[in-house]
């Protein structure tokens, strides 16, 4: 009978966390078989996979921003289970500086930064964070929305670990680096499964950043408009609704109904 390794053995062999191995297995990226409720890996299959990965020709990576609709690669924001920090495996401060050096456009710089931060979080075995708030509006409006900070939804623990390793200063849930001109807010909130299903992947410089779906962003602006009388949010909700986006209309109405902003949506669309 073939020898079979459990996830812990594979993780130790590869020098990564068990969560990282689980993520790769569930994504179909690493060869494994399921015995009952347990995943097992043949050492021979693992070695073949490693050899093929080493000999694969590198693909050209897009240098401009491009977006593709989800799905977000994780079914939900899973809780931390036995994650061990792998500082040696993480992108370094030098990697970050080299990534940002040739990028002059503020939007591209921030998205590339989020992409590298996301890769680091995944190396630690956590789901990637999702861009929300003003930076998401900036993305959908191609930089027309002026914002200085990056708002991220997701687990705060891995983000804090990575940013501390990169030398960012922080006060509460805010992190900043004057030399790189980067400011983040990480409140630690989690997105609902239906929101994660509508997240958009943004490709830049060979990295992937994830941005809140247009439907949830519209509803977010509508909420500020209707419930807080924020006239600027009303205006940006109108801009987002008028944009040429692939909107899931049924989901938009469902979310607007859940947040009690259907009337405001109808008003802004001129249907009231």
C-alpha positions, 0 to 999 in steps of 0.5 A: 500500500502506498505511503500516505502523509497527513496535512501536518507532515506535508506542511512540515515537508514544505515548510508552510502552515497546515492552513496553507496546505489545506487552502492549496488542497481545497483549491485543487492546486496540490494533489491529494486524496480524501479518505473519509473526512481526512485529506492525505497526500502521496509523497510521490505525487507531492514530489512530482508536483514540486518538480512540475512547479519548478520546471513550469515556464513563468507566465507573463503577468499583466502590468496594468490593472484588470478586474475579473468577477469573483468568486473570492477563493474562500467560502468564508472568513474561517477562524484561526486554527493552529496557524504558526507564523512563517516570517521567513516565507513572507514577502519582505519590506525590500520586496514591497519597496521594489514592487512600489518603486516603478508605480507612480499612479496612487491607485495602482500603488495602493492596489499593488500593496494590497496584493502583496499584503494579501499574498503574505496573509495567505502564506500565513494560512489566512484568507486575503483581506478585502478592500472596502470603503473609500478605496473601493470607490476609488477603484470603481471610479478609476481614481476619481474618488479622492481618498488617502487611506485603504480600508480592509475587511478581514482578520486583523491578526495576520495583517498586523503581523505582516505590517509590523514585520514591514516596519509600519507604525500603528495607532489602534486600528490604523497603520501608516508608513510615511516613506511609502505614503501608505495609510490603512484602517483595519477594523477587523470586520468580516464580510458575509458569505453572500458578500464574499461571493460578489467580491472582485479580483484585481490583477496587478503586477502579478498579484491579486487584490480583492475588492468589495463587489459593486452591489455591496459598495452601492448599498454601503453608500446608500446607507450613509446617504439615507441613514446619516444624511451624508450628501457626498455618499448620495452623490457617489452612489449616483455615480456608481449606479450610472457606471458601466458595471456588470451589476447583479440586479437581484442581489443589489435589490436584496441587499438594499432591502435588507439595509432598508434603502430600497426607497433611496435606491429608487429615488437616486435611479429616478424611479420614485 
